[in-house]
Amino acid sequence: MTDLPDDEPQPGRAWMEQTAQLDSAMATARRYLAALNAQDHPACNRILCDLAADRDGQMIPTFMAMTQQCLDFAHVLDEFGLLEGGLQTYLDQSALRQLDVVEADQRVLGEDDAI
């Protein structure tokens, strides 16, 4: 999460929880993109099972369509040489960075529980 200057109003707990959920969903989407691009179908299946277990299943078709569109666009960017290191390297690195954000969110929310 982004730190705000002291003179700015601090976000409430509900907003922080929603942001943490969004960070987690983005990390899952990036993991799925990386697995989809690598054609790692068992990893794709595990991620989709995780999504199905956490949600009522309404998001899965939308998630899959959005992910495929993103991957198609990423292939175009890669063809033009706009992704440093290639597409798979970009996806792998961004997925790991997003997981770092998720862990930081969990630490911040955990610290708030201790207060």
N, C-alpha and C positions, 0 to 999 in steps of 0.2 A: 504494500500500500504506500501511497505517496504521503510523505510528511508535510504538514501544513505549517506555515509560519505561526508563531505564537499569537499574533494579532488577528488571525483568521479563525472563524468558528470551527471547532473540531466536529467531525462527523459523529453521529450517534451510533450506538451498537447495531441497530437494525441495518443501517447503511453499510457498516463494516461487514456484517454477515452476508449481505447481498453481494458485496464486492468480492468477498472470499469465494462465494459460490460461483460467481462469474469467472474468477481466476481459475477455479477448479475445472469448470466446463471448458474454458479455453485450453487448458493443459490437456484435457482429454481429447479435444478436437485436434490439437497439434500432434498428439501421440497417434491418433487415428490417421491423420494425413501422412505422417512419416511411415506408418505401417502400410498404408494403402499404396504409397509411391514405391515402397520396397517390395510390393506384392507379397507381403508377409500376411497371408490370409488367417493363420491361427492367431496372430496378434490382433488383427482386425476383429475377429470373432470374440476374443477376450474382452476387448474394449466395448464392443456392442453389448456383451453380456453384463458388464459393469453398469452401462447406461440403463439397461432394462431392469436391473435390480434396484437402482436408485430412483427410477422414475416410473410413471404409470404407462410408459410406452408411446405416448402421443408425440414425443419429440424425435423419436428415432428416424422416421421417414424424412422429416425435415432436415435433421442432422446429416443424414447420409447424402441427400441431394445437395445441401450446402457444401459439404466436404468435397464432393466430386466436382462441383463448379469451381471451388477454390483450387483444387488440384489441376484442373484444366487450365486455369489462368496462370498458375505457377509454371506449368510446362511452357506456356507462351513466353513468360518472363525469362525462363531458363534458355529457351531457344535464341533469344536476343542477347544472351550473356549478361543479364541484369542481376543474377543471383551469384554472388561471389562463392566460389567453391562448388557450385552445382546445386541442383535442387535437393538431393538427398541430404547433403551436408547442411544446407540451410534449414531444412525441416528438423533434422536431428538436433541441431544447436538451439533452435528456437523452442523446441519441446522441452529441452533440459532447462533453458532459462525460465520458461513458464512454470515448471515444477518448483524452481527456486522461489518464485513469487508465491506459489501456493503454500509452501512450507513457511515462508515469512508471515503470510496471513494467518496461518494456524498458530504460530507463536504469539502474534499480537493478540489474537482472540483469546488464546489461553492465558496470557498475562492479564487481560481484562477480567477473566473469571476469578483470578486470584485477588483482585482488588475488593 
